[in-house]
Amino acid sequence: MQYTDKIPDKSEFYPLYVSTGWNQSLMLSAEQLEQAVKNSFSVISVYENNQLIGFGRIVSDGVVYATIYDVIVSPNWQKQGIGSTIVRKLVSQCEFNDIRSIHLFAAKGAENFYKNLGFASRPFDSPGMVYEKI
């Protein structure tokens, strides 16, 4: 298994992204996802036998804030520590760059996964907010 900072080609990334069901709500094209990934501060791609099986990325200002997005592991490779390793490597990249505040949005049911990696839920008196174009 190889962990790399290589940005995957859309022909690799799009099928992985779709395999998780994440694109059902956003309905993004392969080209839109490719552009989003290319605009990332940092990425971790995981390959096994030259096949992309895992991915995660950081969007950041490079100084103060970073947000981890798109931690994806192919369904056939889940529950093997790959996602945890991706998150740890992304956090290490933030720490290396002395980024002060690392955020993420956890999928429903994944809260404990991230808590086990050192993340904490936001306090109820300081809720996270989102604005989405409809």
C-alpha positions as CSV (number, residue, x, y, z in Angstrom):
1,M,0.0,0.0,0.0
2,Q,1.4,3.4,-1.0
3,Y,0.4,6.7,0.6
4,T,1.4,9.7,-1.6
5,D,0.7,13.4,-2.0
6,K,-0.1,12.9,-5.7
7,I,-3.3,14.5,-6.9
8,P,-5.2,11.6,-8.6
9,D,-6.5,11.9,-12.1
10,K,-10.2,12.4,-12.4
11,S,-10.5,8.9,-14.0
12,E,-9.2,7.5,-10.7
13,F,-10.9,9.9,-8.2
14,Y,-14.4,10.1,-9.7
15,P,-15.2,6.4,-9.4
16,L,-13.9,6.3,-5.8
17,Y,-16.0,9.4,-4.9
18,V,-19.1,7.9,-6.4
19,S,-18.5,4.5,-4.8
20,T,-19.2,6.1,-1.4
21,G,-22.6,7.6,-2.4
22,W,-21.4,11.1,-1.6
23,N,-22.2,12.5,-5.0
24,Q,-25.9,11.7,-4.7
25,S,-26.6,15.1,-3.2
26,L,-24.0,17.3,-4.9
27,M,-24.2,15.7,-8.4
28,L,-20.8,17.0,-9.4
29,S,-19.2,16.1,-12.7
30,A,-15.8,14.5,-12.9
31,E,-14.4,17.8,-14.1
32,Q,-15.9,19.8,-11.1
33,L,-14.4,17.3,-8.7
34,E,-11.1,17.4,-10.5
35,Q,-11.0,21.2,-10.1
36,A,-11.9,21.0,-6.4
37,V,-9.1,18.5,-5.7
38,K,-6.6,20.6,-7.7
39,N,-7.4,23.6,-5.6
40,S,-6.6,21.8,-2.3
41,F,-3.8,22.9,0.0
42,S,-2.7,19.3,0.4
43,V,-3.9,15.7,-0.5
44,I,-3.2,12.2,0.5
45,S,-3.9,9.5,-2.0
46,V,-3.7,5.8,-1.2
47,Y,-2.9,3.2,-3.9
48,E,-2.8,-0.6,-3.9
49,N,-1.6,-2.3,-7.1
50,N,-1.8,1.1,-8.9
51,Q,-5.5,1.5,-8.0
52,L,-6.7,4.5,-5.9
53,I,-8.4,3.0,-2.8
54,G,-8.3,6.0,-0.5
55,F,-8.1,9.8,-0.4
56,G,-8.3,12.8,1.8
57,R,-7.6,16.5,1.3
58,I,-7.1,19.8,3.1
59,V,-8.4,23.2,2.2
60,S,-6.6,25.9,4.0
61,D,-5.3,29.5,4.1
62,G,-1.9,28.0,4.9
63,V,-1.5,29.9,8.2
64,V,-4.4,29.8,10.6
65,Y,-7.2,27.6,9.4
66,A,-7.5,24.2,7.7
67,T,-10.4,22.0,7.0
68,I,-10.2,18.3,6.2
69,Y,-12.5,17.2,3.4
70,D,-13.3,14.1,1.4
71,V,-11.8,11.4,3.6
72,I,-12.8,8.5,1.4
73,V,-11.9,4.8,1.4
74,S,-13.2,2.3,-1.1
75,P,-15.9,0.2,0.4
76,N,-13.8,-3.0,-0.2
77,W,-10.9,-1.5,1.8
78,Q,-12.8,0.0,4.8
79,K,-12.2,-1.0,8.4
80,Q,-8.5,-1.6,7.8
81,G,-7.0,1.6,9.3
82,I,-6.6,3.4,6.0
83,G,-9.0,6.2,6.8
84,S,-7.3,6.7,10.2
85,T,-3.9,6.8,8.5
86,I,-5.1,9.4,6.0
87,V,-6.5,11.7,8.7
88,R,-3.2,11.3,10.8
89,K,-1.1,12.2,7.7
90,L,-3.4,15.2,7.0
91,V,-3.1,16.5,10.6
92,S,0.7,16.0,10.4
93,Q,0.8,18.2,7.3
94,C,-1.1,20.9,9.1
95,E,1.2,20.6,12.2
96,F,4.2,20.8,9.9
97,N,2.9,24.0,8.4
98,D,2.1,25.4,11.9
99,I,-1.6,25.7,11.1
100,R,-3.4,26.5,14.3
101,S,-6.9,25.3,13.8
102,I,-8.0,22.1,12.0
103,H,-11.7,21.6,11.3
104,L,-13.7,18.9,9.6
105,F,-17.3,18.0,9.0
106,A,-18.0,14.4,10.0
107,A,-20.5,12.3,8.2
108,K,-23.4,11.1,10.3
109,G,-22.2,8.2,12.4
110,A,-18.5,9.0,12.0
111,E,-18.2,11.2,15.0
112,N,-16.5,8.5,17.2
113,F,-14.0,7.7,14.3
114,Y,-12.8,11.3,14.4
115,K,-13.0,11.6,18.2
116,N,-10.6,8.6,18.4
117,L,-8.2,10.6,16.3
118,G,-8.2,13.6,18.6
119,F,-11.0,15.7,17.2
120,A,-13.8,17.1,19.5
121,S,-17.4,18.2,18.8
122,R,-18.0,21.9,18.8
123,P,-19.8,23.1,21.9
124,F,-23.5,23.6,21.6
125,D,-23.1,27.3,22.4
126,S,-20.8,27.7,19.4
127,P,-22.5,25.7,16.6
128,G,-21.0,25.2,13.2
129,M,-23.0,26.7,10.3
130,V,-23.2,26.0,6.6
131,Y,-24.6,28.0,3.7
132,E,-25.3,26.0,0.6
133,K,-26.4,27.3,-2.8
134,I,-29.7,25.7,-3.7
